[in-house]
Amino acid sequence: MNRISYYLTQPFIYLISLCPFFLLYGISDITFLLVYYVIGYRKKIVYENLRNSFPDKSEKEIKHIQLNYYRYLCDLGLETLKTLTISREKSLKHCYLTPETVDLFNRYYTENKSVIIVLGHLGNWEWAGNAFSLQCKHQLYVIYHPFTNPLFDKLIIKTRTRFGTQLIPMKDTFRQMTKNKTVCSATAFIADQTPSPENAHWTTFLNQETAVFKGTELMANRFNYPVIFIQVERVRRGYYAVKAEAQTEHPADTARGYISEWHTQVLEKCINLKPETWLWSHRRWKHKKPA
């Protein structure tokens, strides 16, 4: 996307964002037909990931999950664009933290404790960040990998920071977390990305040998912040509930690999509940464990 095409598409993007939800999902239904049946976006990758992750499922079950995944992927893309113009009230109507989750974070805030949040590409993680910033008192920082296209990166930053969330480029994680020590903060890591095999924690995830990003554990051990797993559950089309599960109050006291193992296994349980809402088109298993 060059600069000219970026600015030419801006009015179209905002026009879609302004659509009411019933029209937005109508556009999503049409997009699904194009993406799945005409373009066939990464269908081979999605099928292989599903087949390897669920060896006990029948071919019919795998195809059913694949079809529902593409329906959801199109919804997710349109919902992300909706973030550009959605009101605070509607944002919280469509994605909210459960009362128990708000109480948990309020307790840590009252105790003046910063926390580390870990989650995966499950449900609408984009809306979850906004919901947190609207409902919780901690300053939310999200670790992210900037996109290579600076114009697309600018668009994504707009959707993620509208309601007060701040972003930290992955390469600046330690420096920025050190700088933020005087702030009662929540630093969020999306931990199901694909790390380099040499620097990963290796485990079995979805029936496959998998490299796990160690940044969450390393920062938790370094700063000794409580670690909380966030599940973004799709309740129904366009509506999400954000649920929290605390892992440990004192990460520095845990054994090496414990935190990485824990959040990976919790994510797997959540995926098994609603597999169509995980990011199956990601090349999650492109690396093999070094000999």
Secondary structure per residue as TSV (DSSP state, phi and psi in degrees):
chain	resnum	aa	ss	phi	psi
A	1	M	-	360.0	107.8
A	2	N	-	-82.9	174.5
A	3	R	H	-60.8	-40.7
A	4	I	H	-65.3	-48.0
A	5	S	H	-65.5	-33.4
A	6	Y	H	-59.7	-50.5
A	7	Y	H	-71.4	-27.5
A	8	L	H	-70.3	-32.4
A	9	T	H	-86.3	-13.9
A	10	Q	H	-54.8	-49.2
A	11	P	H	-60.2	-37.5
A	12	F	H	-65.7	-42.4
A	13	I	H	-62.2	-45.7
A	14	Y	H	-70.3	-31.3
A	15	L	H	-63.5	-43.7
A	16	I	H	-62.7	-43.0
A	17	S	H	-60.9	-32.1
A	18	L	T	-80.2	-9.0
A	19	C	S	-63.3	141.8
A	20	P	-	-63.9	160.1
A	21	F	H	-61.3	-37.2
A	22	F	H	-63.1	-36.3
A	23	L	H	-75.5	-36.6
A	24	L	H	-59.1	-44.0
A	25	Y	H	-76.0	-22.1
A	26	G	H	-66.4	-41.8
A	27	I	H	-63.3	-39.3
A	28	S	H	-62.2	-39.8
A	29	D	H	-62.7	-41.1
A	30	I	H	-68.1	-41.6
A	31	T	H	-60.1	-40.8
A	32	F	H	-57.2	-45.5
A	33	L	I	-59.5	-40.0
A	34	L	I	-71.1	-46.2
A	35	V	I	-67.6	-42.0
A	36	Y	I	-84.1	-48.4
A	37	Y	I	-92.1	-28.8
A	38	V	I	-99.6	-56.4
A	39	I	I	-78.8	-39.1
A	40	G	-	65.9	41.4
A	41	Y	T	-55.1	112.5
A	42	R	T	50.8	32.8
A	43	K	H	-62.3	-37.7
A	44	K	H	-65.0	-42.5
A	45	I	H	-63.8	-46.3
A	46	V	H	-61.2	-45.8
A	47	Y	H	-61.8	-46.2
A	48	E	H	-63.5	-41.6
A	49	N	H	-62.3	-43.2
A	50	L	H	-68.0	-44.4
A	51	R	H	-61.1	-42.2
A	52	N	H	-74.4	-29.5
A	53	S	H	-78.9	-29.5
A	54	F	-	-127.1	69.2
A	55	P	T	-63.6	-20.4
A	56	D	T	-88.7	-8.2
A	57	K	S	-83.6	149.0
A	58	S	-	-73.9	166.3
A	59	E	H	-61.9	-36.9
A	60	K	H	-63.8	-41.0
A	61	E	H	-65.7	-41.9
A	62	I	H	-62.1	-45.4
A	63	K	H	-63.9	-35.4
A	64	H	H	-66.4	-44.5
A	65	I	H	-64.1	-42.1
A	66	Q	H	-59.3	-46.5
A	67	L	H	-61.8	-45.9
A	68	N	H	-67.1	-31.0
A	69	Y	H	-62.8	-45.7
A	70	Y	H	-66.1	-35.4
A	71	R	H	-60.3	-44.8
A	72	Y	H	-69.0	-39.4
A	73	L	H	-57.9	-40.2
A	74	C	H	-68.6	-40.3
A	75	D	H	-58.7	-45.6
A	76	L	H	-60.2	-42.4
A	77	G	H	-63.1	-43.3
A	78	L	H	-70.8	-35.8
A	79	E	H	-64.6	-36.5
A	80	T	H	-63.5	-42.1
A	81	L	H	-64.6	-36.1
A	82	K	H	-59.2	-27.9
A	83	T	T	-59.9	-24.5
A	84	L	T	-64.6	-26.9
A	85	T	T	-130.6	-5.0
A	86	I	-	-64.2	144.3
A	87	S	-	-78.0	164.2
A	88	R	H	-60.5	-43.3
A	89	E	H	-62.6	-46.6
A	90	K	H	-70.9	-32.7
A	91	S	H	-59.8	-44.5
A	92	L	H	-75.2	-24.3
A	93	K	H	-69.0	-36.5
A	94	H	H	-91.8	-20.0
A	95	C	E	-149.5	119.0
A	96	Y	E	-140.3	152.8
A	97	L	E	-84.2	136.5
A	98	T	-	-63.8	154.6
A	99	P	H	-54.7	-39.1
A	100	E	H	-64.3	-35.7
A	101	T	H	-69.1	-44.0
A	102	V	H	-61.1	-43.0
A	103	D	H	-60.6	-39.9
A	104	L	H	-61.9	-48.8
A	105	F	H	-69.0	-34.3
A	106	N	H	-62.7	-37.3
A	107	R	H	-63.1	-45.6
A	108	Y	H	-64.0	-37.3
A	109	Y	H	-66.5	-42.8
A	110	T	H	-60.6	-34.4
A	111	E	T	-83.4	2.9
A	112	N	T	57.6	42.9
A	113	K	-	-108.1	123.2
A	114	S	-	-74.4	156.3
A	115	V	E	-135.6	162.6
A	116	I	E	-113.1	130.6
A	117	I	E	-106.2	138.2
A	118	V	E	-128.8	135.6
A	119	L	E	-151.1	173.9
A	120	G	-	-119.9	-179.4
A	121	H	S	-80.6	65.1
A	122	L	B	-127.3	127.2
A	123	G	S	70.8	-165.2
A	124	N	-	-90.8	86.5
A	125	W	H	-66.3	-25.4
A	126	E	H	-66.3	-48.1
A	127	W	H	-66.4	-31.9
A	128	A	H	-62.3	-39.4
A	129	G	H	-62.9	-42.7
A	130	N	H	-65.5	-40.3
A	131	A	H	-61.8	-40.1
A	132	F	H	-62.4	-48.2
A	133	S	H	-63.6	-29.2
A	134	L	H	-81.2	-25.6
A	135	Q	H	-109.6	-19.8
A	136	C	-	-113.0	159.0
A	137	K	S	-90.0	-22.4
A	138	H	S	-61.9	145.2
A	139	Q	E	-77.2	121.8
A	140	L	E	-89.4	127.3
A	141	Y	E	-117.0	130.8
A	142	V	E	-112.4	125.5
A	143	I	E	-76.9	127.2
A	144	Y	E	-141.6	157.8
A	145	H	-	-101.0	110.3
A	146	P	-	-56.9	142.1
A	147	F	-	-73.5	148.9
A	148	T	S	-66.5	-29.9
A	149	N	S	-85.9	111.1
A	150	P	H	-63.8	-27.9
A	151	L	H	-74.8	-41.3
A	152	F	H	-66.3	-37.5
A	153	D	H	-59.9	-41.1
A	154	K	H	-61.9	-40.4
A	155	L	H	-64.5	-44.4
A	156	I	H	-65.4	-39.4
A	157	I	H	-60.1	-39.6
A	158	K	H	-59.7	-44.2
A	159	T	H	-68.2	-29.7
A	160	R	H	-89.8	-16.4
A	161	T	H	-115.3	5.1
A	162	R	T	-58.4	-35.0
A	163	F	T	-111.0	22.2
A	164	G	S	110.0	-10.3
A	165	T	-	-64.0	141.7
A	166	Q	E	-115.1	149.7
A	167	L	E	-110.0	146.0
A	168	I	E	-125.2	117.7
A	169	P	E	-57.8	141.2
A	170	M	G	-53.5	-39.6
A	171	K	G	-67.8	-16.5
A	172	D	G	-104.6	12.6
A	173	T	H	-55.6	-55.8
A	174	F	H	-63.5	-44.6
A	175	R	H	-62.3	-44.2
A	176	Q	H	-71.7	-37.5
A	177	M	H	-65.8	-36.0
A	178	T	H	-64.4	-43.7
A	179	K	H	-62.9	-32.3
A	180	N	G	-89.3	9.0
A	181	K	G	-62.9	-23.5
A	182	T	G	-82.9	-5.6
A	183	V	S	-103.0	139.3
A	184	C	-	-78.5	101.6
A	185	S	E	-123.9	163.4
A	186	A	E	-124.6	119.8
A	187	T	E	-108.2	120.4
A	188	A	E	-102.4	131.5
A	189	F	E	-115.7	127.1
A	190	I	E	-91.3	106.4
A	191	A	-	-97.3	4.1
A	192	D	-	-100.8	29.7
A	193	Q	S	-81.0	174.6
A	194	T	-	-103.0	106.0
A	195	P	-	-83.7	171.1
A	196	S	-	-67.3	138.5
A	197	P	G	-61.8	-29.7
A	198	E	G	-71.3	-27.2
A	199	N	G	-109.7	21.4
A	200	A	S	-105.1	160.2
A	201	H	E	-90.9	127.6
A	202	W	E	-102.0	135.2
A	203	T	E	-153.2	179.3
A	204	T	E	-98.0	122.1
A	205	F	E	-135.6	123.7
A	206	L	T	51.9	46.3
A	207	N	T	65.9	21.0
A	208	Q	E	-137.8	147.0
A	209	E	E	-67.8	123.0
A	210	T	E	-133.8	136.9
A	211	A	E	-84.0	130.4
A	212	V	E	-115.0	132.6
A	213	F	-	-60.2	124.6
A	214	K	-	-92.8	-1.6
A	215	G	H	-58.5	-39.1
A	216	T	H	-59.4	-49.5
A	217	E	H	-66.2	-41.8
A	218	L	H	-61.8	-44.2
A	219	M	H	-71.7	-36.1
A	220	A	H	-62.9	-44.1
A	221	N	H	-65.6	-39.6
A	222	R	H	-67.4	-43.6
A	223	F	H	-99.1	-11.5
A	224	N	T	57.2	40.1
A	225	Y	-	-89.3	142.9
A	226	P	-	-53.9	142.7
A	227	V	E	-107.9	131.3
A	228	I	E	-129.3	127.3
A	229	F	E	-88.8	136.0
A	230	I	E	-112.7	126.5
A	231	Q	E	-107.5	127.1
A	232	V	E	-104.3	99.0
A	233	E	E	-93.2	126.7
A	234	R	E	-78.0	111.5
A	235	V	E	-76.6	-47.9
A	236	R	E	-158.6	178.9
A	237	R	T	-56.4	119.7
A	238	G	T	85.9	3.5
A	239	Y	E	-132.6	135.7
A	240	Y	E	-136.9	144.8
A	241	A	E	-115.5	130.2
A	242	V	E	-101.4	121.5
A	243	K	E	-120.5	142.7
A	244	A	E	-114.3	145.8
A	245	E	E	-134.8	113.9
A	246	A	E	-74.1	142.0
A	247	Q	E	-106.2	-56.3
A	248	T	E	-151.8	142.4
A	249	E	S	-81.4	-26.4
A	250	H	-	-132.7	80.0
A	251	P	G	-58.8	-30.4
A	252	A	G	-62.6	-19.9
A	253	D	G	-90.6	-2.4
A	254	T	S	-87.9	157.4
A	255	A	-	-72.5	156.3
A	256	R	T	-59.7	131.0
A	257	G	T	90.3	-13.1
A	258	Y	H	-63.8	-47.6
A	259	I	H	-66.2	-43.4
A	260	S	H	-60.8	-42.6
A	261	E	H	-64.8	-42.5
A	262	W	H	-63.3	-53.5
A	263	H	H	-70.0	-25.4
A	264	T	H	-69.6	-41.7
A	265	Q	H	-71.3	-35.2
A	266	V	H	-65.4	-42.0
A	267	L	H	-60.3	-41.8
A	268	E	H	-60.1	-42.1
A	269	K	H	-61.8	-40.8
A	270	C	H	-67.6	-38.9
A	271	I	H	-63.1	-41.5
A	272	N	H	-62.3	-26.2
A	273	L	H	-72.4	-42.2
A	274	K	S	-142.0	75.2
A	275	P	G	-62.4	-27.2
A	276	E	G	-68.1	-12.4
A	277	T	G	-99.9	11.2
A	278	W	B	-99.3	160.3
A	279	L	-	-84.3	80.4
A	280	W	T	-74.1	-17.5
A	281	S	T	-82.1	-1.5
A	282	H	S	-77.4	141.1
A	283	R	-	-80.7	70.5
A	284	R	T	-69.5	-31.2
A	285	W	T	-115.8	41.0
A	286	K	-	-79.6	-14.3
A	287	H	-	-105.7	149.8
A	288	K	-	-110.0	151.0
A	289	K	-	-64.9	130.1
A	290	P	-	-59.7	144.6
A	291	A	-	-68.7	360.0
